[in-house]
Amino acid sequence: MSSTQVATPETSSHDGRQPVRAGRRWRRVPPLVWVFLLVPLAVELAWVFWPALNSFSLSLTKWNGVGAAEPVGLDNYRRMFDDPIVRTAVTNTVIWIVVFGGLSVLIGLGLAVALNRPRRGVGLYRSAIYLPMVFALAVTGLFWRVLYQPGGTVNSALENIGLDGVARQWLADPDTALYAVLVAAIWRQVGYIMVLYLAGLKGCDPSLEEAAAVDGASAWQRFRYVVFPQLRGVNTVVFAITVIDSLRTFDIVWAMTRGGPYNSSQLLSTYMFEQGFTALNLGYSSALAVVIFVLAIGFIITYLVRATRED
Amino acid sequence: MTTETAVDPGTVRRSANVGPRRRGWIFHACMAPLTLLWVAPMVFVLAVAFRSFDDIAARGLGALPASFSLDGFSTALSEGAIGRALANSAVVTVIGVVATLFLASLAAFALSRHAIPFSRTILLTMLAGNLLPPQILLIPVSSITQSLGIYDSLFALIVVQVGFGLGFYTFVLHGFMRSIPNEVLEAAVVDGAGSARIYARIVLPLCRPALAALAALATTWIFNDLIWALTVLRTETKFPITVALLNLQGGFVSNWNVVASGAVLAAIPTAVVFFAFQKHFVSGLLVGANK
């Protein structure tokens, strides 16, 4: 963050003379510097881009990991339309994006606004809300598994406030499993979203809000019409990150339900993993991975465009 | 939470009326319960971890603790082999973080301080690699490690982590290195320092704040990883903590004190990193997202 701010004056002068000198300076790049660049680049090409390309070609085959892959054209993609679990997984993924994104942004933004101004206790509140985000998703999942057990804390708490009828086996019930996992995931994500919005609010011009207050705008009006429009940049980033993260979500579901019971909490990512590493349908699994990629690419580009624009 | 003393004396002196004081009280009345609600899951898991098996079996998982025992921890460490898993995670994390940041700083140095053609395209391509859903890499990565003969080794896990993380760290360090004023480097060039020397003696020390932020972030990311470990490891003795925990959960199905102890042991290292480097950690999160 600080880097962008400091970089601005330097950037312009750098960009300004690059066209003139480009030819000469190109030749001046010492061989050692090329090594500096090419070694990391080669590592990333070999372990990210090459495997990614392989997934595309694998998705057009039928393969169980042994022997040669048998080309089947677009069969794997056609098969998805008749696969009821894919339908569940797609629905669940959409629910995940909407609920996970919506609630963590609402709570995170609300908390950021509440904890924006320095006052006594703010540091303590912030730390408490940040803390869950440092735990592994697998650890978070296990924490909540303990809490959701029959006779566990969640059910005891519900019984104590007189909601005996609501208590159930949250993770073993196909109607609630996905939402039980979502609660755990949101619990962990809110701190992260709050960090992003706190930084965004710091970048807002306080004199605008003061001027609006002088003109008699209510607290809500000031937030809605003065502060919120200034958060547009953060909103774009949060939106892109949330969707990219949702499409990748795997660990917490795997730790809590493994997509069950009866595939009721299956996401595209967990179903892909199960098909690939349990059922060994490597071609079909790759096709599912390609679908996840296609869904994510638009948001990846959004994030990249944003990254270049401020540079 | 001490709600009575919520408003600092300065505020009260500045405005004699009760407005700010009452607003402060309302603020704490809302935030204190919410924060407690946020902390509660961690407290309950801790409570379960320190209860004895008999206590849980007799009085139920949700009951208030009536016993104090370290049995859960000792079982998790001995039979659950959580100690070994933590050691594996430590090895992967330390080597992974150092190697990624080293390689990323080299690439960032080349891209930010030299007239590399298409440097912008290279940088954004590298960042894009980090944003890809890992799902699209899993199966090919698994088969590549098999054909290289490194499948089921911690080395494979480290290499994969380094490759996948590089783009993001390069991008952040690039932004930081570009902000170093030219004058600082030109003085060294005049003195006849070569690229390696400029990198090691000037650029890297100046990047210390960015490196600290990224190190705090990378530590939690690599330590917390589950999916790559599941992809390239098979032997139990090589599992990092996240995979070992899932095994523990399968092996000690109704011993909730053991499972909770394991989860607490896995949470401690990242919580320590967080509390020790909270400022670095938070700025690390921002440095990537606020661009």
Contacts between the chains, C-beta under 8 A, distances in Angstrom:
chain1	res1	chain2	res2	distance
A	1	B	283	6.8
A	1	B	286	4.7
A	1	B	287	5.5
A	1	B	290	4.5
A	1	B	291	7.9
A	2	B	209	8.0
A	2	B	283	7.7
A	2	B	287	7.9
A	3	B	172	7.6
A	3	B	175	4.3
A	3	B	176	4.2
A	3	B	178	7.6
A	3	B	179	5.1
A	3	B	210	6.8
A	3	B	287	6.9
A	4	B	175	6.2
A	4	B	290	7.4
A	4	B	291	6.3
A	6	B	179	4.0
A	7	B	175	6.2
A	7	B	178	5.3
A	7	B	179	4.2
A	10	B	178	6.5
A	10	B	179	6.1
A	10	B	181	6.7
A	10	B	182	7.3
A	11	B	178	6.8
A	14	B	178	7.3
A	18	B	115	7.0
A	21	B	115	7.1
A	22	B	115	6.1
A	22	B	117	7.7
A	25	B	114	7.6
A	25	B	115	3.4
A	26	B	115	5.3
A	26	B	117	5.9
A	28	B	114	8.0
A	28	B	115	7.0
A	29	B	110	7.9
A	29	B	114	4.8
A	29	B	115	6.2
A	29	B	116	6.2
A	30	B	114	7.9
A	30	B	194	7.3
A	30	B	195	5.1
A	32	B	194	7.3
A	32	B	195	5.1
A	32	B	196	6.0
A	33	B	109	7.7
A	33	B	110	4.8
A	33	B	114	5.1
A	33	B	116	7.7
A	33	B	195	5.1
A	34	B	110	7.3
A	36	B	106	4.1
A	36	B	107	6.6
A	36	B	109	6.0
A	36	B	110	4.3
A	36	B	195	7.5
A	36	B	199	7.4
A	37	B	106	7.3
A	37	B	107	5.4
A	37	B	110	3.7
A	37	B	111	6.5
A	37	B	116	6.3
A	37	B	122	7.6
A	39	B	103	6.6
A	39	B	106	6.8
A	39	B	107	8.0
A	40	B	103	4.1
A	40	B	104	6.5
A	40	B	106	6.0
A	40	B	107	4.0
A	40	B	126	8.0
A	40	B	166	5.5
A	40	B	170	6.7
A	41	B	107	6.5
A	41	B	122	7.0
A	41	B	126	7.1
A	43	B	103	6.4
A	43	B	159	7.8
A	43	B	162	6.4
A	43	B	163	5.1
A	43	B	166	6.4
A	44	B	126	5.9
A	44	B	129	5.4
A	44	B	163	5.5
A	44	B	166	4.9
A	44	B	167	6.1
A	46	B	163	6.9
A	47	B	137	7.8
A	47	B	141	6.8
A	47	B	144	7.8
A	47	B	159	6.5
A	47	B	160	6.0
A	47	B	162	7.7
A	47	B	163	2.8
A	47	B	164	6.7
A	48	B	129	4.1
A	48	B	130	7.8
A	48	B	132	6.8
A	48	B	137	6.4
A	48	B	163	5.6
A	48	B	164	6.0
A	48	B	167	7.5
A	49	B	129	6.1
A	50	B	140	7.4
A	50	B	144	7.8
A	51	B	136	7.7
A	51	B	137	4.4
A	51	B	140	3.6
A	51	B	141	4.9
A	51	B	144	6.4
A	52	B	129	7.9
A	52	B	132	6.1
A	52	B	136	5.1
A	52	B	137	5.8
A	52	B	140	7.6
A	54	B	139	7.9
A	54	B	140	3.7
A	55	B	136	4.7
A	55	B	137	7.0
A	55	B	139	6.5
A	55	B	140	5.7
A	58	B	139	6.4
A	58	B	140	6.9
A	65	B	143	7.2
A	111	B	34	8.0
A	114	B	27	7.2
A	114	B	30	7.4
A	114	B	31	6.6
A	115	B	31	7.6
A	119	B	6	7.6
A	119	B	7	7.8
A	119	B	8	7.3
A	119	B	24	6.8
A	119	B	27	7.3
A	120	B	5	7.4
A	120	B	6	5.7
A	120	B	7	7.4
A	120	B	8	5.8
A	120	B	24	7.8
A	121	B	1	6.4
A	121	B	6	6.8
A	121	B	28	6.3
A	121	B	31	7.2
A	124	B	35	7.5
A	125	B	31	5.2
A	125	B	35	5.0
A	127	B	278	7.0
A	128	B	35	4.7
A	128	B	38	5.5
A	128	B	39	5.3
A	129	B	35	6.9
A	129	B	38	5.5
A	130	B	274	7.3
A	130	B	278	7.6
A	130	B	282	7.4
A	131	B	39	7.7
A	131	B	42	7.2
A	131	B	271	6.9
A	131	B	274	6.8
A	132	B	38	7.3
A	132	B	41	7.9
A	132	B	42	7.5
A	134	B	220	5.4
A	134	B	270	4.4
A	134	B	271	6.0
A	134	B	273	7.0
A	134	B	274	4.2
A	134	B	281	7.5
A	135	B	224	7.4
A	135	B	266	8.0
A	135	B	267	4.9
A	135	B	270	6.3
A	135	B	271	7.4
A	136	B	223	7.1
A	136	B	224	3.5
A	136	B	225	7.8
A	136	B	226	6.9
A	136	B	241	7.7
A	136	B	242	5.3
A	136	B	266	6.4
A	136	B	267	7.6
A	136	B	270	7.0
A	137	B	224	6.8
A	137	B	226	6.9
A	138	B	224	7.4
A	138	B	226	4.7
A	138	B	242	4.3
A	138	B	245	6.0
A	138	B	246	6.5
A	138	B	266	7.8
A	139	B	224	7.5
A	139	B	242	7.3
A	139	B	245	6.8
A	139	B	263	5.2
A	139	B	266	4.9
A	139	B	267	5.1
A	142	B	245	6.0
A	142	B	246	7.9
A	142	B	249	6.3
A	142	B	259	6.4
A	142	B	260	8.0
A	142	B	262	7.5
A	142	B	263	4.3
A	143	B	41	5.8
A	143	B	42	7.1
A	143	B	45	4.9
A	143	B	260	8.0
A	143	B	263	5.7
A	143	B	267	7.9
A	144	B	41	6.8
A	145	B	249	7.2
A	145	B	259	7.6
A	146	B	44	7.6
A	146	B	45	5.5
A	146	B	48	5.7
A	146	B	61	7.3
A	146	B	256	5.7
A	146	B	259	6.4
A	146	B	260	5.2
A	146	B	263	7.3
A	147	B	41	5.9
A	147	B	44	6.1
A	147	B	45	7.2
A	149	B	61	5.3
A	149	B	256	6.7
A	151	B	60	4.4
A	151	B	61	5.0
A	151	B	62	5.5
A	152	B	61	4.5
A	152	B	62	5.1
A	153	B	41	7.8
A	153	B	44	4.6
A	153	B	61	7.2
A	153	B	62	4.9
A	154	B	62	7.8
A	155	B	62	6.3
A	156	B	60	7.4
A	156	B	62	2.9
A	156	B	63	7.3
A	157	B	62	7.4
A	187	B	38	7.4
A	187	B	41	6.8
A	192	B	285	6.6
A	195	B	282	5.7
A	195	B	285	5.2
A	195	B	286	6.6
A	196	B	285	7.5
A	196	B	286	7.1
A	196	B	289	5.5
A	196	B	290	7.4
A	199	B	286	5.0
A	199	B	290	5.6
A	200	B	290	7.8
A	234	B	290	7.6
A	237	B	289	5.2
A	237	B	290	7.2
A	237	B	291	8.0
A	238	B	289	7.9
A	241	B	289	6.4
A	244	B	131	6.1
A	244	B	133	7.5
A	247	B	133	5.5
A	248	B	133	4.9
A	248	B	134	6.3
A	248	B	135	7.1
A	250	B	134	7.9
A	250	B	135	7.6
A	250	B	226	7.5
A	250	B	227	5.3
A	251	B	226	4.3
A	251	B	227	6.3
A	251	B	242	7.5
A	254	B	226	6.9
A	254	B	230	8.0
A	254	B	246	7.6
A	255	B	226	7.3
A	255	B	245	7.8
A	255	B	246	6.0
A	255	B	249	7.9
A	268	B	135	7.9
A	269	B	133	7.2
A	269	B	135	5.4
A	272	B	135	5.1
A	272	B	138	7.9
A	273	B	135	7.3
A	273	B	138	7.1
A	273	B	227	7.5
A	273	B	230	7.7
A	276	B	138	6.4
A	276	B	139	5.2
A	277	B	138	7.7
A	277	B	142	7.9
A	277	B	230	7.1
A	277	B	231	7.5
A	282	B	139	5.4
A	285	B	139	6.2
A	286	B	139	5.7
A	288	B	135	7.6
A	289	B	133	7.4
A	289	B	135	4.3
A	289	B	136	4.5
A	289	B	138	7.1
A	289	B	139	7.3
A	290	B	136	6.7
A	292	B	133	4.9
A	292	B	135	5.0
A	292	B	136	6.8
A	293	B	132	6.8
A	293	B	133	5.9
A	293	B	135	7.6
A	293	B	136	4.6
A	296	B	131	7.8
A	296	B	132	7.5
A	296	B	133	5.1
A	300	B	128	6.2
A	300	B	131	4.5
A	300	B	132	7.3
A	303	B	131	6.3
A	304	B	124	5.6
A	304	B	127	6.6
A	304	B	128	6.1
A	304	B	131	7.6
A	306	B	291	7.0
A	307	B	124	7.3
A	307	B	127	6.6
A	307	B	171	7.2
A	307	B	291	4.8
A	308	B	120	7.5
A	308	B	124	6.6
A	310	B	291	5.5
A	311	B	175	7.0
A	311	B	291	7.0
